[in-house]
Each structure stands twice: as structure tokens, then as C-alpha cells.
């Protein structure tokens, strides 16, 4: 899952949302340096990533993407999931996607003392270019993937994955609808255990 799904799965708990947002930049036991609910968000993020990577649906999509994108296929699975979540947003939230993106931005800025510098920099760009809302269209997804490609050490052409997405669009969307209830159930169980 990429940023939109991670934020959404934080269940409107602001501190968990913060932890979920910064988790990729918090290594090993560094999470213990944060307040308890932020720690919970970091651990939730790690659990979501593990669950997603091991899920049979994710493995199917990775297999489709691997010949063209090799080890970046895992990243692309996450991006495709965010696209389908954004595209079908009205099924998952009473807020519009731009309203939700604004809520996320304001929440994360409010807790900026807990954001590593790299997360804060990313958040500023995410808000400036409206990345979360842009996931809703294929063109928006392609644009974000192009920006991501420019930040990798080696040429990746992540944006070219959109050609594969377009070619098998209904199939990939059906796989998302198969996968997403299972990650929601997994997260609900995790949050219940830690309540």
C-alpha cells in the first residue's frame, strides 16, 4: 500500500496516521523514540506492508509487472492499489478525496514535530502537487510515477507501467476489490488488539 491507503487505514486516529506516514523513514527500533500512538502507527504500517507483500493477489500483480519492472514491481503494486482506492473513493469515504487529502495534510502539519525532515519535505511536495487526489486518474498516477522515476539511482521508467495497467485495467481492478477487504480486516484486527 502506498501513502493514500496507509493514511486511510489509520482509521482517523491522528497519531496513528502520523506514525503510518513516517514509518518508512523510521528504521529498526527507532520507533521507540516516538509517543505511544505514533509508535502504534509505525508498527501498523510495517504490518500492512508485510501483509500486502505476502497476499496472493499482490503476488499475482507482481508477477505481471516483474518482467518489465523487476524489483520495482512491489512499489508498483502499492501504487496500483492507491489508484484503485482513489478511483473508487466514494465507496470508502463520505468525504471527497480532495477534502480527505486536505484533512491528512493539516493533521500531519499539526504534528510536524514528530516528522523526520525527509517526511516533512515529502509532505510539502505531496500537498503542493496534490498527489493523493491525483492518484484518482491514470494520468495523475503516471505523473507521480514519472516523478518517482526521476528520484531513483538507475533508470526505471516506472511511468511505463501504466501501459500494462491500461492493457489489463478491468482485471487489475477486480484484483484490487478482491484484496482490499482483506487488508481492511487485517488492520481492524490489529487496531482492536492494540486498543
N, C-alpha and C positions, 0 to 999 in steps of 0.2 A: 504494500500500500504506500502511496506517496502522501504528500502533505495534506491534501484535501480529506482523504479518507482517515488519516491519523487524527486530524483535528475533529472531524465529525464523530469518530468513535470515542472521543473523550467525554461524550455524554453531557456537554455543557458544564462540566466541572472545570473551573478556570485554571486551578493549579495543575490538574491532570493534563489539561490542554497544553500548558507551558512545558511540562515535562515531556509530553508526547512530541512537541515541536522541536525541542533542543536535543532529543535523545541521541541522534546520530553524531553529535559533536561532544558527547559525554562518554568517555571511554572507561571500561572496566568498572572499578569501584568508586570512581569519581562521583557517581550519582549520590553517594552518601554525604556529599558536601552541600546538598540542597535540602530545603524543607520537606517534610514527610510526604505531602500530597504531590509535590513536584517529583520526588523520588518515585512515587507510585506511577506517575505518568511516564517516566523514563522506562521503568520496568514493563509497563503496559505496552509501550512502543516496541520494546525488544520481543515481547511475547507475540505481538501482532506480526512482526516481521518473520519470526520463526514459523508461526502457524501458516502464514501466507506462502512462504517458501516451500513448505512441506506439503501443501494442499495438492491433491491430484489435479485439480483444474489449473492451478498455476504451472504445474509440470507440463501439462498439455500445451499451454500457450508458450512456455519457454522453448519447448521442442520445435514449435512452428517458427519461432524467431531466431533460434540458435544458429542455423546455417549462415544467416546474413549478419548477425549481430553478436555472436559468440557470448562472452561473459556479461555483456551489457543486456542480454535478453531478460535477466531478472529485473533490472531497472525498468525496462520497457513494459514488463508485466504490470508493475506498480503504476506506471503512467497510464496504461490502457484502463486499469481499474478506476483510476481517478477520472478519466474521461467519461466512462460509462456512469459513474456515480454523478458527475456533474450534468451529463446529458439527461439523466432521469431524476434529477434533483427533487422535483415536486413529489415524487413517491416517498421521499425520505425526510422531508422537512416542510414546515409551514412557512418558514422564511424563504424569500427568494435567495438565489445563490449570491448575487451581489450584496444583499443585506447580511447574509451569513459571513461572507468574506470580510466585510467591514467590521462585524462583531468580533471575528477572530483577530483582526489586526488591532483593534482597540484593546482587546483583552491582553494580547501579548505585549503591546506597548506599555500597558499599565504595570506589567510585571517585568519590565525590561532589566531591572537589576539582577534578575536570575538568568538573563540570556547571555550566553557567550558572545563575544564580539562578532564572530562569523555568523551566528544565528541572527543577530540584530541587523547586520548588513544584508543578509538574505531577506529578512522580513521587510526591510525598507524597499528593496527591489520588487519583492512579491506584491507589495501594496501599490507601488508606483506603476507597475505594468499589469496590475490586476490579473496575476497568474491564475489564482484559484478559479475565478469566473471564466477565464479564457479556456480552461480545460473543457468547457461545455461544447465547443465546436472542434472539428477535425483541424481546421486552420489554426485555431488557438493552440491546440496540442502540438501541432507541427512547429509553430513558432517557439514554444517553450523548449521543445526537443532540440531545435536548432541552436538556441542559446546554451543549452546544456552541452551540446557537442563542442561548442567553442571553448568550453572550460575544461575539456579533457586533455590529457597529455598527448594522446595519439588521435589521429583522425577516426571518428566513429560514425559519422553520418546517421546519428540517432533519428533525425527527422525523416529519413528514408523509410523507417519502419511504418510510417503512415500509409505507404503504398500497400504493405501487407495487411494492415488494418482495413483499408478500404476494400481490398480484394475479398476479404472474408468477414465483412462487417457483421452481418446477422449472426454468424457462427460465434464470433468473439463476444458479441453482446449477450448471447444465450449462455455462454460460459460465465460471464460476469454475474448474471442472475442466478446461476447455479452456485457460484462461490459466495456471494455477498451475505446471504442469510447465515452461512456457517461462521463467517468472521464476526458477525454481529452477536451470534450466540456465544462464541468463544469469549468475546470481550465482556458480555453481560455476566458470564460466569466468573471471570477474573475480577470484575468490579464488585460482585456480590461477595466473593471470598474475602476481599480486602476492605469491605465496608465495616 
